[in-house]
Amino acid sequence: MTVKTAMWPADDPAAVARAAEVLRRGGLVAFPTETVYGLGADALDAAAVGRIFAAKGRPADNPLIVHVAAPEQARALARSVPPAAEQLMSLWPGPLTLVLPRAEVVPDATTAGQDTVAVRIPGHPAALALLRACGRPLAAPSANRSGRPSPTTAQHVLADLDGVVDVILDGGACAVGLESTVVDATRPVPMVLRVGGLPVEALRTVVGAIDMLSGQDPQAMSRSPGLRHRHYAPRARVVLVAPGEAAAMGGPAVAVMSQQPRPPGFVGRWQVMPSALEGYAQALFAALRELDAPEVETIVVETVPEVGLGRAIADRLRRAAER
């Protein structure tokens, strides 16, 4: 394989400075965050944002999350900041995105025409260094082809986007491994639109009352990425089963993700996932990519308890299994 996209070390200040210059010129830079790798462009440059959509094959009605380096930069992108949002900002940097009333400076391309903007401060030193060096807010969805499992290593980005992104900053494996939790802070009671790397329990320690998106609310769903289109899916069909049921589903074209050891005599691939939910979340997308080998037709996944990070893991697995 001939690599066409430059890959530079994310812990090299000179590389970060060069990547920041690429962004200032309207280019695309993939960079590590604590959640997944992001595909960054200047969030206030509509043409640069358009390159993100083209590179990913992303539907134009799917808004982008804007990454900033400090709370005051988030406030500058909003018409106003509700009191609950100010409280939730205390959880930054970290895997939390806040949906705020959009200021006029943010172009339609970034928000998919919504009157709100989704903003967060990433909790990764390389991401923060890039944002500071660039001096611009960065729109940055996951750095993968739209619909594919999210990238948690630079090699995942290269596999999906080699030749269509200018630079990849390699910062190793992402620590959290799941996209950020998205909270609509424009409501009287904040609402979780997308469960993610920050458990709902952590939000409640800060603001108390938190609503959860339930059912199909088109207006609410339009404000968050990752809700209205197929996501996180490998090529192979994903089938979800209860713990202990995968052992009876073996075959030469079957792969299994389970927290249990491989049973004797099982035919097929068997991936043992970490027992701790934090480790499972970090390994989830890498496991889906690894098991999606040409000879595998079905990936059978044993479900996890839907508590804490388990809610976000289960959400991603359900979306991967959609057809």
N, C-alpha and C positions, 0 to 999 in steps of 0.2 A: 504493500500500500504506500503510495506517495502522498505525504502529508502536505497540504497546500496552505493551511492556516498556521500562523506563527503561534508557538506555545512558549510562554515566558514564566519564570518562577514568581509566584505571587508574593514571596517574602523578600524580593529584590527591589529596593526603593527606586533604582534606575529603571527597572522594567515597569513598575507601577507608573512612574512619571511618563514613560513613553506611551503606555496604554491610555493615560489621561489625555495626552495630546491627540491620540487617535479619536477619542470620544469628542473632544472639542472640535475636531474637523468633521464631525458627523458620522463617524465610523461606529462599528459594533465591536464590543469587547465582552467576552464571557468571563465571569469572575466568580470566585467561591463566596458563598455566604454560609452561615451556620445551618441553614435549612437545606437548600439545593443550590446548584450553580445557576446564576442569573445571566441572561443575555441583555447586556446594558447598552443604552443609547441615551443621548441627551433628551430628557423628558419634555423640554420646552421647545425642541426642534421637531416640527411635525414631519419633515422629510426623513430625519434620522429614525424617528419612531416608525415610520412606514417601512423602513428597512427591516425592523424587527419582525413585523407581520409577514413580510415577504420571505425572510429567512426561515421562519418557523412554519410557514403555511398556516398561520393562525387566523381564525375567523375575525373579521373586522369588528364584530359586535362584542368581542371579549376584552374588557378593559385591562389595563396594565397597572401593576403596583409600582409606585414611585419610591425610590430609595434615597434617603437623605442622611447627612452625617450628624445633624443636631436638631433638637425640637424646634428651634426658631426657624429653621429652614422648612419644616413641615407646616408651621403656622403661616408662612409666607405663601404657601400653595392653597390655603383655605380662605374662604370668605369670613369664616368665624370658626372658633374652636369651642364646642360645647364643654361644660364643666366635667362631664364624665370622660370625655376624651383627654382633658388635661390630667385627670387622675390616672387613666390608663397609660399615658405617656411615661409614667414612672416605671413601667415594665420594659422600656427601651434602654439600651439596645436589646433586641431579642426577636423571637419569631412571632411577632404580633403586628398586624396591619390594621390601621384605623381608616375607616371610610368617613371623610369629612366633606362639608360643603365646598365645592370647587371654586377657586379664584379664577378670574378671567385670564391670568397669565398661562394657565395650563391649557394646551390645545386639545381640540376634540379628538385628535388621533390617539392621544394617551388615555383618555377616559372612555373611548368608544361612544362619544357624544353624551355621556351622562352628566348630570349637574353635580356630581360628586367626584372626589378623587381619593384613591386608596394610597396610603403613605405608610412607610415604616423606616426604622433605623436598624440596619442589620447588625448582628452581634458577631462579626468576624473581623479580625484586624486588617486583613487584606482588603475587604470591601470598604471599610471605613477609610483606609489609606487612599484607596482609589477615589472615593467620593471627595475627600479633602484635596487631593492633588488636582482633580478635575475642576472642582469649584462649581459643579452643576448638579442638579437633581437628576438621577438616572432612572428611567423606566427600565424595568428588568424582570420580565417573566422568566420561567425556567428555560434553560439553554438547551432545548431539545426540539425535535420535530413535533409539531402539534399532535397531541394524542398519545405520544410515546411515553414510557415510564420516565419520570423526571431524572435528571443527571445528578449524581452525587460524587462524581469524580471528573477530572478533566478529560479522561479517556472516553467517558460517556458522551461528553460534549463533542469531542472529535469524531466519534462514530456517527453522530447525527448531523453535525454542522460543518465538517471539514470543507473548506473552500467557499463557504458562504458567510463566515464571520471573520473579521480581520485579525483578532488576537484572542487567545485563551490564556488567562492567568491561572497557572496550576498551583492550587493550594492544598492538594491532597484530598482526602475524603471529608465530606461534610459531617459535622458533629451531630446534628439533629436528624437530618435525612428526610424530613417531611416539610412541606411548604408551610408558610406561616398561617396562624389562625387569623381570620378576617372578621373584624367587628364593625358593624354599622353604628357609628357614634352620633349620627344625626337624629336618632330617635329619642323620645323621652326616656325610654329604658333601652340601653345599648343591646344590639342583637348580634349574636354570632351567626355570620353568614356561611363561613367555612371553618370547620374544625381543623386544627393543624398542630404545629409543633409546640404551642403553648396550651397546656390543658385548661379547660373551662374552669376548673377549680381554682387556678391561679388568678383568673380574672375576677372571680367572686371575692377573693380576699381584698381586692382593691376597690371595687364599686358595689359590691353586694348583689343587687338585682341584675341579672343578665337573662335576656330572652334568647331562645334558640330558634333558628329558622326551621319551620316545619311545613311539610307539604310543598306545593309548587306555587310560590309567590313570584310572579314574573318581574315585578318592579324590584323587589329585594334581590332576587337572583342576578339581575342585570348589573348590579353594583359591584359584584365580586367576580374575580376570575375563577375559572375552574368549576363552574356550576352548571352551565347550559350546554356544554359540548362533551363528547367522549374524551376521557383523559386517562393517563397512566397505564395504557393498555399495551402489552406485548403483542407480537404477531400471533402467537399461539392462543387458543381459547383458554380462558381462565374459568375454573369451576370452584365454587366455594362449598365446603362441607364442614360438618361439625368435627371437633377434635376426636381423633380415633377412627374416623371413617375412611381416611385416605388409604390405609393399608390394603383395603379390599379392591382398590381401583387401579392397580398396577398394569403395566403393559410396556412394550418397547418404545411407544411414542408418548409415554406419560412421564411427567416430572411432578414432584410433590414438594410443597413447602409445609413443614410441620415443626412444632416445638418438641416433638417426640423423636427418639432414636429410630433409625431405619429398622423395620421389622425383618426377621429372618425370612429369606426366600422372596423378598419383594423384587419385582421386575420393573425396571425403570430407574429414573434419577430421583434421588431423595436428598433434599436440602434441609438440614437441621437449622432452624431459626433460633436466635437467642431467647431464653426464657424470660428475661427482663424486657419490659415493653420499650424502654429507652434503647436497648440494643437492637430489638426487633425493628423499631422505626428507622434506626440508622442503616440497617442492612436491607430494608424492604425493596427499594427500587433496584439496588445492585443485584439482588437475588432474582427479581423478575427478569432483568436483562440477561443474567447468566443462564438461567434455565430456558430462555427463549432460543434454544438451539435449533438448527434446521430440521433435525430429526424429531423434535418434540412438537406434537400436535395439541396436547392438552396439559395445562398446568393446574394441578389440583392443590388448593390452598385450604388448610385447616384454619378456621376462624379463631380470633382471640377475644378475650373478655372486653366489652366496650366500657371501660373505665379509664380515666386519665388519658394517656396517649393512645390507649386502645380504641377510643372513639375515632381518632384520625386515621389510625391504621385500618380499621374496619371500613371507613369511608373510602379510602383509596382502593382497597380490595374490591369493594362493591362496584366502583366506577371502572376498574380494570376488567371486571367480569361482564360489564354491559356490552350488548351487541346491537 
